[in-house]
Amino acid sequence: MSGWDELYPLPMMPSWVPGAAAGILSLHLIQKLLFPYFWADLRYLLKVLVYGLTVELYRLQGRIVTVLDKFVNLAEKQPHKPFLIYEGKVHTYQDVDRRSNRVAQVFLHHGALKKGDTVALLMGNEPDFIHVWFGLAKLGCVVAFLNFNVRSRSLLHCVSSCEPKILIVGAGRVYAKILPNLQKDISVWIMTKDSTFPSVHTVLDKIEAASEDPVPVDRRSANNLKSTVLYIFTSGTTGLPKAAVISHMQVLKGAAGLWAFGATAEDIVYITLPLYHSAASLLGIGGCIELGATCVLKKKFSASQFWSDCKKYNVTVIQYIGELCRYLCSQPVKEGEKNHKVRLAIGNGVRIDVWREFLDRFGAVKICEFYGATEGNICFMNHTGKIGSVGRTNFFYKLFFPFDLIKYDFQKDEPIRNKHGWCEKVKKGEAGLLISKVNAKNPFFGYAGNKRHTEKKLLCEVFKKGDLYFNTGDLMVQDHENFLYFWDRIGDTFRWKGENVATIEVSDVIVMLDFIQEANVYGVPVPDHEGKAGMASLILKQNMSLDLEQIHKQVVTYLPSYACPLFLRVQETMEMTGTFKQQKFRLVDEGFNPSTITDPLYFLDNSKKAYVLLTKEVHEMILSGKIKL
């Protein structure tokens, strides 16, 4: 031993330290092996809890802070920060606040609206959609977002179901055809300076003359977070579109989505989805307000301009639906496709193969897939980036948001109940109907108008007497790592071009033709396409012949483009189920292959604007992608 060691002996390590270090290392390895997502789950759960506790704390203090209140506060705190960028023009938080004040002043002085009245909004993506929405909200009105793709009877149904005092129509929107059929007590306003219809009021001229002063705060103040603030239309699983009741609480939850996925105030969010959808309005616009961020709003999605817009405006967060990602991947490859600042892509419905291709082609973008029905009381978020999953669950998540996957009878089109009358849960790895418990913390607000629609979405006496669950209408699979995957939709609906298509609505339009006895509408999968394409099986009336020209004219006149059946099949008889419903499962399985189907088949050729015979050659061109759907 050296002299130094004798003078200054090294301290002896306590005997327990190596054992403790080995124990910690072992625990870390066990956690990585058995609970690989523990810390990611914990971080996400803490975020959800913190947000929920903040809202609850405000409530206990007697303060109801809505998303609109947050926007007004931001307009005071950061007046000159860009809120909207549209077609190159910047609209600051102050600009949007002041113009929405003008809108509020117009309708305040008109005197037709009182707090709680409903106003229907039929407008496309433009800044004035947001100005009108916020202006009406400042008056305490409930705003109903109408889908501008919906036509004639469906549009009239949407308007009447939410019982508006006023209908506001965007410039260029075709409204002349529905005016004579509107209820006489509905006042129509158009976003122009003049109108050829004497009964139609103009808005833009009045906005220019109005004051920018805010209207009294008590007009917009909410007494309860559960009170209605919006109606957003959804086809759900049956029939015509229904007005989903959206409360202040649901708006707050939707607005927290970007923040929950890690977006910040410095982000620039690109919105190309239609504002009448909750994804764009609540998650997108509401999310920017929650963060105090900037939104780049696009009138309509353009695959060819998408990445150039992202580079031009330094976009860091994009919103998508599955079809959008596929369209981007279908574009010709260009140099420098990874030279952008996009770091988060938030949305739903992207296929696994498209997900992988998107990442390979466009770089290290974190895909943030989520699941949530507009009117639903359950939401999943894929915070780990697991490819293909819509989200994940765990013991603690189910404590706060109780849900189950139950067995479902596809033939009877209803949940399976055992001999005791109770529903049964599926095993992990099996597809089951997603149901979510309805309670005070997770209410289901239902639909405006007919109460029967709301009641049909609820399941009673599921596992025990007195329990109540929301039926999402979606089949899901939960794997052994607790990741959830979307499997299919039940009921009379399918998804195409990012929109829900109600089969009953389509068949009702087709059977209006005098030569059609019956129409059975369903969705069929098409390789390399999201969702399902519409197909109609037709029975002709006796001694009547098929008129393809009339069918084409009928569907394009009365249905939005995404709901027009791409394929027709003419049958002799319609097969029914044991409960006297139209049999769809066999038809879906058989698809649209002329090599295996002996019935006459037709295809909607948009280039010819007509239904044409579906030959083997046309079928092959569809499958190869030579014919664009």
N, C-alpha and C positions, 0 to 999 in steps of 0.2 A: 504493500500500500504506500502511495506517495505521501510526502509531508503535507501536501495540500489536503488530501483526503483525511489525514489524521486530525488536522486543525479544524477542517469544515466537513464533517461527515455528511453525506447525502441523507435526507430524511427518508425513512422507510415508508413505502406505500402501504396504507391500511389494508389489511387482508381482505376486506369486503369489496374493495374497489373493482378488482378484476371480475369478481362474480357479478357485481351490479352492471358493469359494462357488458359482460356476456349476456346478462338477462335482458338489457335494453336492446342489444343487437338482435337477440332471439325474438323479442316482441315485435321489433321492426320487420324482421323477415316473415314472421307469422302473419302480421298485418298485411304486408305486401302480397303474401301468398293467398291468405284466406279472405281478406277484406281489402282488395286493391283500390276500391273507390271510396274508402272511409273518409279521407280528408276532403276529397272533392264533394262528397255528399254533405259533410259537416259544414263546409263553407257555404254551399248552396242553401242548406236548411237554415243556417244562421241569418243569411240574407232575407229569406222569406219571413223569418220570425221578427227580425228587426223592422222590416217594412210594416208587417201586421201590427206590431206593438206601437209603432209611431202613429198609425191611423187610429188605433184604439185609445192611445193617450190623448190625442186631439179630441176624440169623442167624449172621453171622461171629463175633459176640461170645458166641455160645452162648445168646442170649436169644430165646426164642420168645414174642412178645407177640401175643396173640389179641384179638379184639374184646371178648370177655368180660373179659379182663384189663384192658382199657382202661375198661370199665364199672365194674369194682370200684375202680379207681384214682380214677375220677371221683366215685364215691360217698363216697370219703374226702376228696377235694379240694373238692367242692361239694355237700355232703350235702343242703342245703336248697333247691337249685335244682330247679324242677319238671322232671321227666323225662317223665311222662305226664299228660295231662289227658283224662279220660274222663267224659262226661256231667256236666261241671261240676266233678268231683272231681279235686283235684290229688294226684298221686303223685310225691314227690320222688325224687331219685336214691337217697337213703338208704332211703326207704320200699320201693322196688322191690328194692334189694339185700337188705334184711332179710326181706321176704316170700319172695323166692326162696331165701334161706337156710333158711327154715322148710320150704319144699318139699323142698329137698335133705335136710334132717334127717329128714323123714317117710320118704323112700325109703331113706335110709342106715340108719335103725333097723329098717326092714322087712326089710332084708338080702337082698332079691331081686335087686338090681342090682349089677353090678361094672363097673369102668371098661371102656368100649368096647361095652357092651350097647346095644341099640337100644330106644327107647321111641317108640311111635306116638302122635301128638297129634291128636285130632279135636275141634277147638274153633273157635268163631267169634272175631271181633274183640272182645277184652275184656282188661283188664289181667292177668287170671290166665293168659291165653295166654302172655304174656311172663314172668310169674313162674314158671310151670311150665317153660317153655323154658330160662330161665336157671338155675333150680334143678337141672334134670336135667344141664345143661351143666357145672355146678359139681361134679357127680359123675363127670364124664368120659363121660357117655352120648351116644350119637348119637341125635338127635331127628328123627323123620320127621313132616313136616307133611302131614296128610291133608286133601284137599279135601272140605269138608262137603257140597258139592252132589252128590258122586258117590254112586250108589245100589248096593244089593244086590251083584250079582256083581262089578262093578268095584271096589267098596269092599273086598270080601273079597280080591280080587286084589291091591289096593294093600297091605293089611295083611300078607298072606302073603309078598309079594315082598320086603319089607324085614325080615322075620323078627324082629319085636319080642318082647321078653320081657313087656312091659306095653303095654296100650292105655289111654290116658287120654281120657275122653269129657267134653265140656262139658255143663253142666246144660241140659236141654231138648233135647239132641240125641237123635234116635231111634236107639237102639242095640239095642233088644230083638230085632229081626228078625235081626240078624247074630250075636247071642250063640250060638245053637245051632250055627252053622256055623263058628265060630272054632276054630282048633286048640286042643286042650285045654291046651297048655303056655303059652298066652297069658293072662295075668292082666288082668282088666278093672277099671279104677278110674274112678269118676264124680265130677265136681266138685260134689258135694252133701254134706249132712250125714247123710243116710240113704238107704237103697236098698230097693226091694221085692224085689230079686233077692239071694238068700243068697250067691251066688257072686261078686257084684260088691262091690268095696271102695269105701268113700267116702273123699274127700280133704279136704273143707273142715273137718270136725270134727278131723281129725288135724293140719291146718295150724295151727288155733287153739291146739292143745295143745303144738305143737312149739317148740323153742328157736330164737331168732334168731341164735345163734352161727354163724359161718361153719364150713363143713366143711373138713377138711384140704386145703391148696392143692394137694398132689401129686395129688389126685383129678382136678383139672381141667387140670393142666399138660400141655401138648402137647410131644411130642418132635420133631415134624416138622410143618411148615406144610401138607404134602401129606396129612396124615392126615384121615380122614373125620370131620365134625362134624354134618352134616345130610343128610337125604334130602328133596328137594323134587320132587314129582311133576309130570311133564310128559307130554303125549300124544305129543310128538315128531311124527313124520310118519306113523307107522303104529300100529295096534293099540290095546290097552288102555294106561292110564297106566303110565309107567315111573318108577322111583325114581332120579332123577338124584343122583349122588354129589357132595356139596358139601364141599370141603375148607376148612381154616382159611384157606388162601391165597385161595380164591374169596370167602369171607366178607369178608376184608380188602379185596379189590378192589371188591366190591359196596358196602361201607361208605364207600369213598372217592369214590363218585359225586357226592354232594351237594357235597362240598368241591371236587371238580374243576370243578363248574359255578359255583362262587363263593359257596356258602352259608357262613355263619359261625356261631359259638357263640351269637350274639344272635338268630338266626333262630328262628321258631316254625313247625314243619312240620306240615301237615295231612294225615293218612293216612286215606283212606276205602276204599282197596283192601284185599282180603282178605289177612290175614297169612300164609296158607298159600302165597302167591305170593312169589317172590324179590323182586319190585319193592317190596312193602311191608315184608317182613321184613329183607332184606339192605340194599337201598338206603335204605329209610325208617327203620326202627328202628336198623339198623347205622350208617346215615349220621348219625343224631342222636348216637349214641355217639361216632363219629369226631370230630364237631364239639364235643360237650359241649352240644348244643342241647336244645330242648324239643319234644315231639311231642304234637299233639292227635289222639287216636285216635277214630275214628267206628265204631260197631258195623256200620253199613251205609251205603253212599253214598245221599245224598238230594239230588236236584237242587234241590228247593224250599228246603232248609235250608242249602245249600252256602255261599252268600255271607254269609248272616246269621251262620253259624258263624265264617267267616273274620273278620268284623268284631268279633264277640263276643270272640274269643280273640286278636285282633291277629295273625292268621296272615300270614306273609311268604313262605312256600314251600309250594306244593301239589304233590301227585303226581297223575298222570292216566294213563289209557289213552285211546285215540282216542274210544271210545264216550262216555266221561265228558264230554269237551269238547262233543260233539254234544248230549248231554242238556242241558248247561248253556245252550247256544245255542238249544235248542228251548223253553226256559222263557219265559213271557210277559215282555215288557220292563218293567222297573220303574225308577223314578227313583233316581238315585244309584248306579247299578251300578258306576261307576268309583271310588266312595268306599270304598276298601279299601287295605290295606297290602301285598297280594300283589305280589312283584316277580319271583319265579321260578316257573315251572311245569315240572316235570321228569317225563318219561314217554316213551311211544312210541305210534305208531299213529294219529296225528291226520291227517286228510285236509287237503289244501292249502286247500280252500274253507272248512272249519271253522276251520282255523288263522287265516285272514285275518278271518273273522267274529268269532272269539274276541277277537282284538286290537282290532278296531274297536269292539266292544261293551263289553269289560271293561277296556280301558286298556292302559297301557304295561307289560305283563307280558312278561318275556323267556321265550319258549318254548324249553325245553332238551330237544330230542328226542334219543333215543339208541337204539342197537340192541344187543341181546345176548340170546342164548339162555341159559336157566337152566343147562344143562349144558355150554354152549359154551366155547371158549377164545379167542374174539374179541369185541371190543366196539368200537363206534363212538359218538362223541359229537359232536353238532352244537353246537360251542362258539361258532359265529359267528352263529347265529340265522337261517340261510338257510331260507326258508319251503319246506317239503316234504321237506327232506333229513333223513336219519337220522344223518348224520355226514360227516366228510371224512377223506381220507387224503393222505399225501405220501411222499416218498422215505424220510424218517427214520422215519415211523410204520411203514412196511412192513419196515424193518430189524428193529424190535423185535417186531412182530406180523405176520409174513408171511401173506398171504392172496392169493387170486386169484378171478376170476370166469371160469367155464369154460362152454363150449357144452353145451347140454342137449337131448336128444331127448325131446320131450313124448309122442310116440306109444309109444316103448319104455320111457319113464319111467326113463331112465338117462343118465349123461354120455356125450357123443359122443367116440369115440376114433378117431384117424386110422389109416391103414394100418399104421403102426408100433406101434399099440396105446397111444399117448399121448393124454392129454386136450389140448384146445386152448383157449387163452384167447380171450375175446370182445373185440371192439374197444370203445373208449369210446362210450357212447351205446347199446350193445346190452345186452339182458338176459342175464345168465349166472348159473349156480349159484355161490353163495358157498361157498368152501372155505377152511379155515384150517389152516396147517401145524402138525402135532403134533410138539413137541420137548420137551427138558427144561425150557425156560423157559415154554413154553405147552402144558402137558400136557392131555390129555382124560381125565377120571376115569371116564367111562362111567356105567353104571347098576347098581344092586344086583340081585342075583338072576341071571337068565339072561344068560350071557356073550354069547349070540348077538345080543342087542339092542345091546350095546356094539360088537361087530364090524360090525354092519350100518351103523353111523354113520361108519365109517372107510372112506376110499378109499386103496387102495394103488397103487403104480406109476403115479402121476398124470403126472408130467413126466419122471421118470427112475427108474431101478431103486432100490428101497429107500426111496423117500420115502413119507410117510404124512400124510394130511390128514383133518380133521374135516369131515363133510358137514353143513352147517347145515340143508339142506332148504329154503333160501330163495333166491329169484331176486332179484338186485339189478342196478341200473344205475349205472355210474360215468360222470359227465359230464366234459366237457373241462376243468372247473375242479377236478376231483377230489372233487366232492361225490357222495355215495352216496344212492341212493333205493331203498326197498323196492318190489318189483314184484309178487311173488306167492309162494305156497308151493307146493312140489311134494309128490308123494306123496299118501297117502290121508288128508288132513287139510284143514281149513279153519278160519278164525277167525270167531267170532260172539259178540257180547256180551262181548268182551275175553277169551274163553276159546278154547282149541284144542279142536276137535271131531274125534275120530278116526272116520272113516267106517266102518271095519270094526266098531268097537264098536256103532255104531248099527244097521248092517245085521244083526249077530248077534242083537240084541234083536228086530228085526222078524221075522226068519225063524223065530223060535221059535213064531210063530203057525201053526196047522195048515193055514191056507188060503193061505199065502205060499210060493211055490216059490223065488223069488229076490228079493233087494232090492239095488239099486245106489244107494248114497248119495253125494251130492256137494253142493258149495256153489254157490249162484247169487248174483250181485250184485244188490242192490236199490238203486235210486237214493236218494241222501241217507242211506245207512246205511254204517257201517264194516263191513269184512269181508264175509262171504257168509252168506246164510241157508241152512239145511239143506233139501235136497230129496231125496226117495226115489222112484226109479223101481221099480215093483213088477211082478212076474210072478206071476199066480195059479196055483195048482195046478189041474189039469184037473178040470172039473165042480164047481169050488168058486167061491163068490161072495165079493165084497169085504165085509168087516164093519168099517165105519169106527169103530164104537163100541169094538170090541175092539182095533183099532190104537191108538186114543187112550188107552185104559186101559193097554195094554202100554207105550207110550213114556213116559207120565207116571209110571208105577210104577217103571220100571227105568232111566230116563235122567234126568240133570239137566235143568232147564228149557231151558238154552241149547243142549242137544244134540237136543232133540225136533225132528224135521223139520217145517218150517213148510208145506212143499208136498209133495203126493203126485202121482205120475203113473203111471197103470196102462197097461202095454204088453203087446202080444201076445208079442213075443220080445225077448231081451236081446242087444244088439249087443256083439261081443267084438273085442278088438284082435288083431293078428297073433301076440301072445305069450299069447293066451287069457286076457287080463285084461278085466274089464268096461270097455267104452268109455264114458268120461265126458265127453270134450272136446265132442263134438257136443251132448250133453245140456245141458252147462253153457252153451254158446252159445245154445241154443234157449230156455233160461230157463224162465219160468212163464207165458208169455203165451197165454191161451186163444184169441186171434185167429189165432195162427200154428200152434198145436199141436192136432192132431185127437184125440189121446188124452185120456181123461177126466182132469181135474185137480181136486185138492182142496186146501183151505187150512185150517190150524189156527187156528180162531177162538177165541182165549183167552177172549173175553167170553161165548161159548156153551159153552166147555169141550168142543169137539167139532170134528171135521173136517167142513167144509162144501164144497159144490160151488164151485169157483173159476170164477165167471162173469166176463164182460167188465166188468161194473159193479164187482164186488169187486176185480178187477185194477186198475181205474182208481182206486179208493179207496185201495188200497195205495200206488200210485205217487204219489198226491197227498198222502199222509200222513194222510188222514182215518181210516184204520185203522192203529192203532199196533201195531208188531211187537215 
